[in-house]
Amino acid sequence: MNFRPTGEKPLKDFFAEKAPKTDGDQTIVVMYYMQHMMSMTGMGYGHIRTAFRDVSKPLPADLRSTVRHLKSRKAYVTGEPDSFQVTTQGENFVEHDMGGQGGPE
């Protein structure tokens, strides 16, 4: 996976700018990046694991539970494994409620 797409900030820079603290916040940031900067139409646990490696962060102890929480309690994610997508609520959270500039224009 190319976490340095042409014309976009590298994932490491985007992640540092957003400065997510919790497992859920870190997960939604990498999912947002893959959907919007890498134009992925769906992602799975393997994609998320690879993104965490790229930003040199430890994987959440229970990634499946973290994604379930983002899906059921926060409504930031929709879909099933291998076809997860960030919802409008998730996009708004990353673009407006986290550090740094907004998302894609």
C-alpha positions in Angstrom: 0.0 0.0 0.0 1.3 3.5 -0.9 0.9 5.8 2.1 2.6 8.6 0.2 0.2 9.2 -2.7 1.2 11.7 -5.3 -0.3 15.1 -4.5 -1.2 14.3 -0.9 0.5 14.5 2.5 2.1 11.2 3.6 0.0 9.3 6.2 2.7 9.9 8.8 2.4 13.7 8.4 -1.4 13.6 8.3 -1.5 11.4 11.4 0.9 13.7 13.3 -1.2 16.8 12.3 -4.4 15.3 13.6 -2.7 14.1 16.8 -5.2 11.3 17.7 -4.8 10.1 21.3 -7.2 7.1 21.7 -7.3 3.8 19.8 -10.6 4.9 18.3 -9.3 8.3 17.2 -6.2 6.8 15.7 -8.2 4.2 13.8 -10.7 6.7 12.4 -7.7 8.9 11.2 -6.0 6.1 9.3 -9.4 5.0 7.8 -10.2 8.5 6.8 -6.8 8.9 5.1 -7.2 5.6 3.2 -10.7 6.6 2.0 -10.0 10.2 1.1 -6.3 10.5 0.2 -5.8 7.0 -1.2 -9.3 6.8 -2.8 -10.0 3.4 -1.3 -13.7 2.5 -1.6 -13.6 -0.1 1.2 -11.0 -1.3 3.7 -10.5 -4.2 6.1 -8.6 -5.0 9.2 -5.5 -5.8 7.2 -5.4 -2.4 5.7 -5.8 -0.8 9.1 -3.0 -2.9 10.6 -0.7 -1.9 7.7 -1.5 1.8 8.3 -0.7 1.5 12.0 2.7 0.1 11.0 3.3 3.0 8.7 2.8 5.5 11.4 4.8 3.4 13.9 2.0 3.1 16.4 1.0 0.0 18.3 -2.1 -1.7 17.0 -5.1 -1.4 19.4 -5.2 -4.5 21.6 -8.6 -5.5 20.2 -8.9 -3.9 16.7 -12.2 -5.6 15.9 -13.7 -4.2 19.1 -12.3 -0.7 18.3 -13.9 -0.7 14.9 -17.2 -2.1 16.3 -17.2 0.8 18.8 -16.6 3.3 15.9 -19.5 1.7 14.0 -22.1 1.1 16.7 -21.5 3.8 19.3 -20.0 6.7 17.3 -21.5 6.0 13.9 -18.2 7.0 12.3 -17.9 3.8 10.3 -20.3 1.7 8.2 -20.0 -1.6 6.3 -18.6 -5.0 6.9 -15.0 -6.3 7.2 -13.1 -5.6 3.9 -15.7 -3.0 2.9 -15.6 -0.5 5.8 -16.2 3.1 4.9 -16.0 6.3 7.0 -19.4 7.9 7.4 -20.3 11.6 7.2 -20.1 11.8 11.0 -16.6 10.3 10.9 -15.5 12.7 8.2 -16.8 15.6 10.2 -15.0 14.4 13.3 -11.7 14.1 11.5 -12.0 17.3 9.5 -13.5 19.6 12.1 -13.0 18.2 15.6 -9.4 17.0 15.4 -6.1 19.0 15.2 -4.7 20.5 12.0 -6.3 21.7 8.8 -9.5 20.3 7.3 -9.6 17.3 5.0 -9.7 17.2 1.2 -11.1 20.1 -0.6 
